[in-house]
Amino acid sequence: MKELTLDDLKAAGTILRRCVPDLGGVYVFGSCAVSACHGELAGHLRQSVDVDFSPIGRPVLYFDLKFVDQWAGPESEFFEEHDFYIDYVTADLLRCTPPGWQERVTLIELAPGLMGHCLDAHDVAYNKLWAGRPKDIIWVHGLLGTGIITMMRLEQLHAGNLISNQERAKVEQSLRAVRDLGY
């Protein structure tokens, strides 16, 4: 795991641009999106082994995925040199993100001709609540402690999110777990 920074995100963008030269934009989600926009974030909240990218306006094509995996995946020289890899995934992973998330992104030029659309910290936290893994609960709790996000806003986003009852219950369970840690 590495404490990711904006420079790391740009290094990932540069190699992604080489792997998929006609790609104009990607969604950046996960903790790296927050790290890139909040350089003051404590190191333990910036730690990750990967950067999550999803192409905007196009599917994840088989050969694109293969190139990204070969040149910047977990078994690549890029990983050996930078201590993190690129996870090039479909936008389906964002399906439970609260409405309006596309308008809340922060734009960052990752490489010439490649724009990163970094998810807002609340949207990243919400996705982590939806995932519900223990490490995600701890991460959200830690991010709440920084003041970058608030429990009130997470609850507002959740109340306005039209997801299935099963997914709603999953997020509510995660919210309870965060509260049990002191919020």
C-alpha positions as CSV (number, residue, x, y, z in Angstrom):
1,M,0.0,0.0,0.0
2,K,1.1,3.5,-0.8
3,E,0.0,6.9,0.4
4,L,-1.3,8.2,-2.9
5,T,-1.0,11.9,-3.9
6,L,-2.1,14.0,-6.9
7,D,1.3,13.3,-8.4
8,D,0.6,9.6,-8.3
9,L,-2.8,10.1,-9.9
10,K,-1.1,12.1,-12.7
11,A,1.5,9.3,-13.2
12,A,-1.4,6.8,-13.5
13,G,-3.1,9.2,-16.0
14,T,0.1,9.4,-18.1
15,I,0.4,5.7,-18.5
16,L,-3.3,5.2,-19.0
17,R,-3.2,7.8,-21.8
18,R,-0.4,5.7,-23.4
19,C,-2.5,2.5,-23.1
20,V,-5.7,4.0,-24.4
21,P,-4.6,7.0,-26.5
22,D,-8.1,8.0,-27.7
23,L,-9.5,8.2,-24.2
24,G,-10.6,11.7,-23.2
25,G,-11.9,11.3,-19.7
26,V,-12.2,8.9,-16.8
27,Y,-14.1,8.8,-13.6
28,V,-11.7,8.6,-10.6
29,F,-13.2,7.0,-7.5
30,G,-12.0,5.4,-4.4
31,S,-9.6,7.0,-1.9
32,C,-7.3,8.4,-4.6
33,A,-10.1,10.7,-5.8
34,V,-10.2,12.2,-2.3
35,S,-6.4,12.3,-1.9
36,A,-6.0,14.1,-5.2
37,C,-8.4,16.8,-4.1
38,H,-7.4,17.1,-0.5
39,G,-3.6,17.1,-0.3
40,E,-3.8,17.7,3.5
41,L,-5.4,14.3,4.1
42,A,-3.6,12.2,6.6
43,G,-1.4,9.5,5.2
44,H,-3.4,6.6,6.5
45,L,-6.5,7.9,4.7
46,R,-4.6,8.1,1.4
47,Q,-3.3,4.5,1.5
48,S,-4.3,2.3,-1.4
49,V,-2.7,-0.3,-3.6
50,D,-4.7,0.9,-6.7
51,V,-6.2,3.8,-8.5
52,D,-9.7,3.2,-9.8
53,F,-10.5,4.5,-13.3
54,S,-13.7,4.1,-15.4
55,P,-13.8,5.5,-18.9
56,I,-16.4,8.2,-19.6
57,G,-18.7,7.8,-22.6
58,R,-17.4,4.4,-23.7
59,P,-17.3,0.8,-22.5
60,V,-14.3,-0.9,-21.1
61,L,-13.0,-2.6,-24.3
62,Y,-11.3,-5.9,-24.0
63,F,-8.0,-4.8,-25.6
64,D,-7.9,-1.6,-23.7
65,L,-8.3,-3.5,-20.5
66,K,-5.5,-5.9,-21.6
67,F,-3.1,-3.0,-22.4
68,V,-3.9,-1.3,-19.1
69,D,-3.4,-4.5,-17.2
70,Q,-0.1,-5.3,-19.0
71,W,1.4,-1.9,-18.6
72,A,-0.1,-0.7,-15.3
73,G,-1.7,-3.7,-13.6
74,P,-0.7,-5.5,-10.5
75,E,2.0,-7.5,-12.2
76,S,3.5,-4.6,-14.3
77,E,6.7,-2.7,-14.1
78,F,4.5,0.4,-13.3
79,F,3.4,-1.4,-10.1
80,E,7.0,-2.3,-9.2
81,E,8.1,1.3,-9.7
82,H,5.2,3.1,-8.1
83,D,3.8,0.7,-5.5
84,F,0.3,0.9,-6.8
85,Y,-1.5,-0.2,-10.0
86,I,-4.4,0.9,-12.2
87,D,-7.8,-0.8,-11.8
88,Y,-9.6,0.0,-15.1
89,V,-13.2,-0.9,-14.5
90,T,-16.7,-0.4,-15.7
91,A,-18.9,2.5,-14.5
92,D,-21.3,-0.2,-13.1
93,L,-19.3,0.1,-9.9
94,L,-20.8,3.6,-9.5
95,R,-24.4,2.4,-9.9
96,C,-25.4,3.1,-6.3
97,T,-23.7,6.5,-6.1
98,P,-26.3,9.1,-5.0
99,P,-27.9,11.1,-7.8
100,G,-26.1,14.2,-9.0
101,W,-22.6,12.7,-8.4
102,Q,-21.5,13.6,-12.0
103,E,-22.1,17.3,-11.2
104,R,-20.1,17.1,-8.0
105,V,-16.9,15.8,-9.5
106,T,-13.6,17.8,-9.5
107,L,-11.9,18.0,-12.9
108,I,-8.1,17.4,-13.0
109,E,-6.0,17.2,-16.0
110,L,-4.2,13.8,-15.6
111,A,-2.2,14.0,-18.8
112,P,-2.5,16.1,-22.0
113,G,-5.9,15.3,-23.4
114,L,-7.0,13.2,-20.5
115,M,-9.3,14.7,-17.9
116,G,-9.9,13.0,-14.5
117,H,-13.4,13.4,-13.0
118,C,-12.7,12.9,-9.3
119,L,-15.7,11.9,-7.3
120,D,-16.6,14.2,-4.4
121,A,-15.5,13.0,-1.0
122,H,-19.1,12.4,0.1
123,D,-19.7,10.2,-3.0
124,V,-16.5,8.2,-2.4
125,A,-17.5,7.7,1.3
126,Y,-21.0,6.7,0.2
127,N,-19.6,4.1,-2.2
128,K,-17.4,2.8,0.6
129,L,-20.5,2.5,2.9
130,W,-22.2,0.6,0.1
131,A,-19.2,-1.8,-0.1
132,G,-19.4,-2.2,3.7
133,R,-16.1,-3.9,4.2
134,P,-14.5,-3.3,7.7
135,K,-11.6,-1.3,6.1
136,D,-14.2,0.9,4.4
137,I,-16.1,1.6,7.6
138,I,-12.8,2.6,9.3
139,W,-11.9,4.8,6.3
140,V,-15.3,6.6,6.4
141,H,-15.0,7.1,10.1
142,G,-11.5,8.5,9.7
143,L,-12.6,10.9,6.9
144,L,-15.5,12.1,9.1
145,G,-12.9,13.1,11.7
146,T,-11.2,15.4,9.2
147,G,-14.3,17.5,8.6
148,I,-14.0,17.0,4.8
149,I,-17.3,15.1,5.0
150,T,-20.2,15.1,7.4
151,M,-22.5,12.5,8.7
152,M,-25.5,14.8,8.0
153,R,-24.5,15.1,4.3
154,L,-24.0,11.3,4.0
155,E,-27.5,10.8,5.5
156,Q,-29.0,13.4,3.1
157,L,-27.4,11.7,0.1
158,H,-28.7,8.3,1.4
159,A,-32.2,9.6,1.9
160,G,-32.4,10.9,-1.7
161,N,-30.8,7.8,-3.3
162,L,-33.3,5.6,-5.2
163,I,-31.6,2.2,-4.6
164,S,-33.1,-1.2,-3.9
165,N,-34.3,-2.0,-0.4
166,Q,-31.5,-4.6,-0.1
167,E,-28.8,-2.0,-1.1
168,R,-30.5,0.6,1.2
169,A,-30.3,-1.8,4.1
170,K,-26.6,-2.5,3.4
171,V,-25.7,1.2,3.5
172,E,-27.8,1.7,6.6
173,Q,-25.9,-1.1,8.3
174,S,-22.6,0.6,7.4
175,L,-23.9,3.9,8.7
176,R,-24.7,2.3,12.0
177,A,-21.2,0.7,12.1
178,V,-19.6,4.1,11.6
179,R,-21.8,5.6,14.3
180,D,-20.8,2.8,16.6
181,L,-17.2,4.0,16.2
182,G,-18.1,7.4,17.6
183,Y,-20.3,9.3,15.1
